[in-house]
Amino acid sequence: MSAHPGPRARLAGGLLLWYAVLGGAVAWALHLLAGWGVDELTCASGSERVGAVPLRAVLGAAVVLPALATVGALLASALLWRRTAHPPGPNGEDRSVGRGRLFAVVGIWSNLLFLAIIVLGGVALLVLPPCQR
């Protein structure tokens, strides 16, 4: 059996790495656009419903779904941290393992920050009454 992963495993590992690092930032951007954008556009139209769904339910989904995606990215960062915890081998693996470990640390801290931003923005969206005039 080969010690090197195949192309599918490398692709899956690379996608997991990028999700771990950038997942919270993308989720926050979607939260910002979906939550505040839907709120503003719905209120500008003079309605408090998005289709047949109440505005509060849509705003709740615009908070909960990005928060869950950010928690997933945080868990992926923790998994990456655990996978890179072993000491580097003598045959040159130390650079890639060290780089992966650095990405894991960046992912953990950035996802914690984006989760806090999403939760606090969600509190503002859900506590303040929509469509204030």
C-alpha positions in Angstrom: 0.0 0.0 0.0 1.3 3.4 -0.9 2.2 6.0 1.7 1.1 8.8 -0.6 -2.6 9.6 -0.9 -4.4 9.3 -4.2 -5.8 12.3 -6.2 -9.3 12.0 -4.7 -7.9 11.9 -1.1 -5.7 15.0 -1.9 -8.7 16.8 -3.4 -10.9 16.0 -0.4 -8.1 17.0 2.0 -7.5 20.3 0.1 -11.2 21.1 0.1 -11.5 20.4 3.8 -8.4 22.6 4.4 -10.0 25.5 2.6 -13.3 25.0 4.3 -11.6 25.0 7.6 -9.8 28.2 6.9 -12.4 30.2 4.9 -15.7 28.6 5.9 -16.5 31.1 8.7 -15.7 34.1 6.5 -17.9 32.9 3.7 -20.7 32.1 6.1 -20.5 35.5 7.7 -20.6 37.2 4.3 -23.7 35.2 3.4 -25.3 36.0 6.8 -24.6 39.7 6.2 -26.1 39.7 2.7 -29.0 37.4 3.5 -30.0 38.7 6.9 -29.7 42.5 6.5 -30.4 42.4 2.8 -33.7 40.5 3.1 -34.7 42.7 6.1 -34.1 45.9 4.1 -35.7 44.7 0.9 -38.7 43.3 2.6 -39.3 46.4 4.6 -38.8 48.6 1.6 -41.6 46.7 -0.2 -44.0 47.5 2.7 -44.4 43.8 3.7 -43.3 41.8 6.7 -43.4 38.5 4.8 -41.0 36.9 2.3 -43.4 35.1 0.1 -45.6 33.1 2.5 -42.9 33.0 5.3 -42.8 35.5 8.1 -39.8 37.8 8.1 -38.7 36.7 11.5 -38.4 33.1 10.4 -36.3 34.1 7.4 -34.1 36.2 9.6 -33.8 33.3 12.0 -32.6 31.0 9.2 -30.2 33.7 8.0 -28.6 33.6 11.5 -28.8 29.8 12.3 -27.6 28.4 9.0 -24.4 30.5 8.7 -23.7 29.9 12.4 -24.0 26.1 11.8 -21.7 26.3 8.7 -19.1 28.3 10.9 -19.3 25.6 13.6 -18.7 23.0 10.9 -15.6 25.0 9.7 -14.4 25.2 13.3 -14.7 21.5 13.7 -12.9 21.0 10.5 -10.1 23.2 11.8 -9.9 21.2 15.0 -9.7 18.0 13.0 -6.9 19.5 10.9 -5.2 20.5 14.1 -5.4 16.9 15.4 -4.2 15.4 12.2 -1.1 17.6 12.1 -0.2 17.1 15.8 2.4 14.3 15.2 6.0 15.4 15.0 7.3 15.9 11.4 9.2 13.1 9.7 12.8 13.3 8.7 12.1 13.1 4.9 10.9 16.6 4.3 7.2 16.3 5.4 7.8 19.0 8.0 7.0 21.9 5.7 3.6 20.6 4.6 2.7 19.5 8.1 3.8 22.8 9.5 1.8 24.7 6.9 -1.3 22.6 7.6 -0.8 23.2 11.3 -0.6 27.0 10.7 -3.8 26.8 8.6 -5.5 24.9 11.4 -4.6 27.6 14.0 -5.7 30.4 11.6 -9.0 28.5 11.0 -9.7 27.9 14.7 -9.2 31.5 15.6 -10.9 33.1 12.6 -13.9 30.7 12.9 -14.3 31.6 16.5 -14.2 35.3 15.6 -16.7 34.9 12.7 -19.0 32.8 14.9 -19.1 35.6 17.5 -19.8 38.2 14.8 -22.6 36.1 13.4 -24.2 35.5 16.8 -23.9 39.2 17.8 -25.3 40.3 14.4 -28.1 37.7 14.8 -29.0 39.2 18.2 -29.3 42.6 16.5 -31.4 41.2 13.7 -33.7 39.2 15.9 -34.0 41.6 18.9 -34.5 44.9 17.0 -37.9 45.1 15.6 -37.9 44.8 11.8 -39.3 47.5 9.6 -39.0 50.4 12.0 -40.3 53.6 10.5 
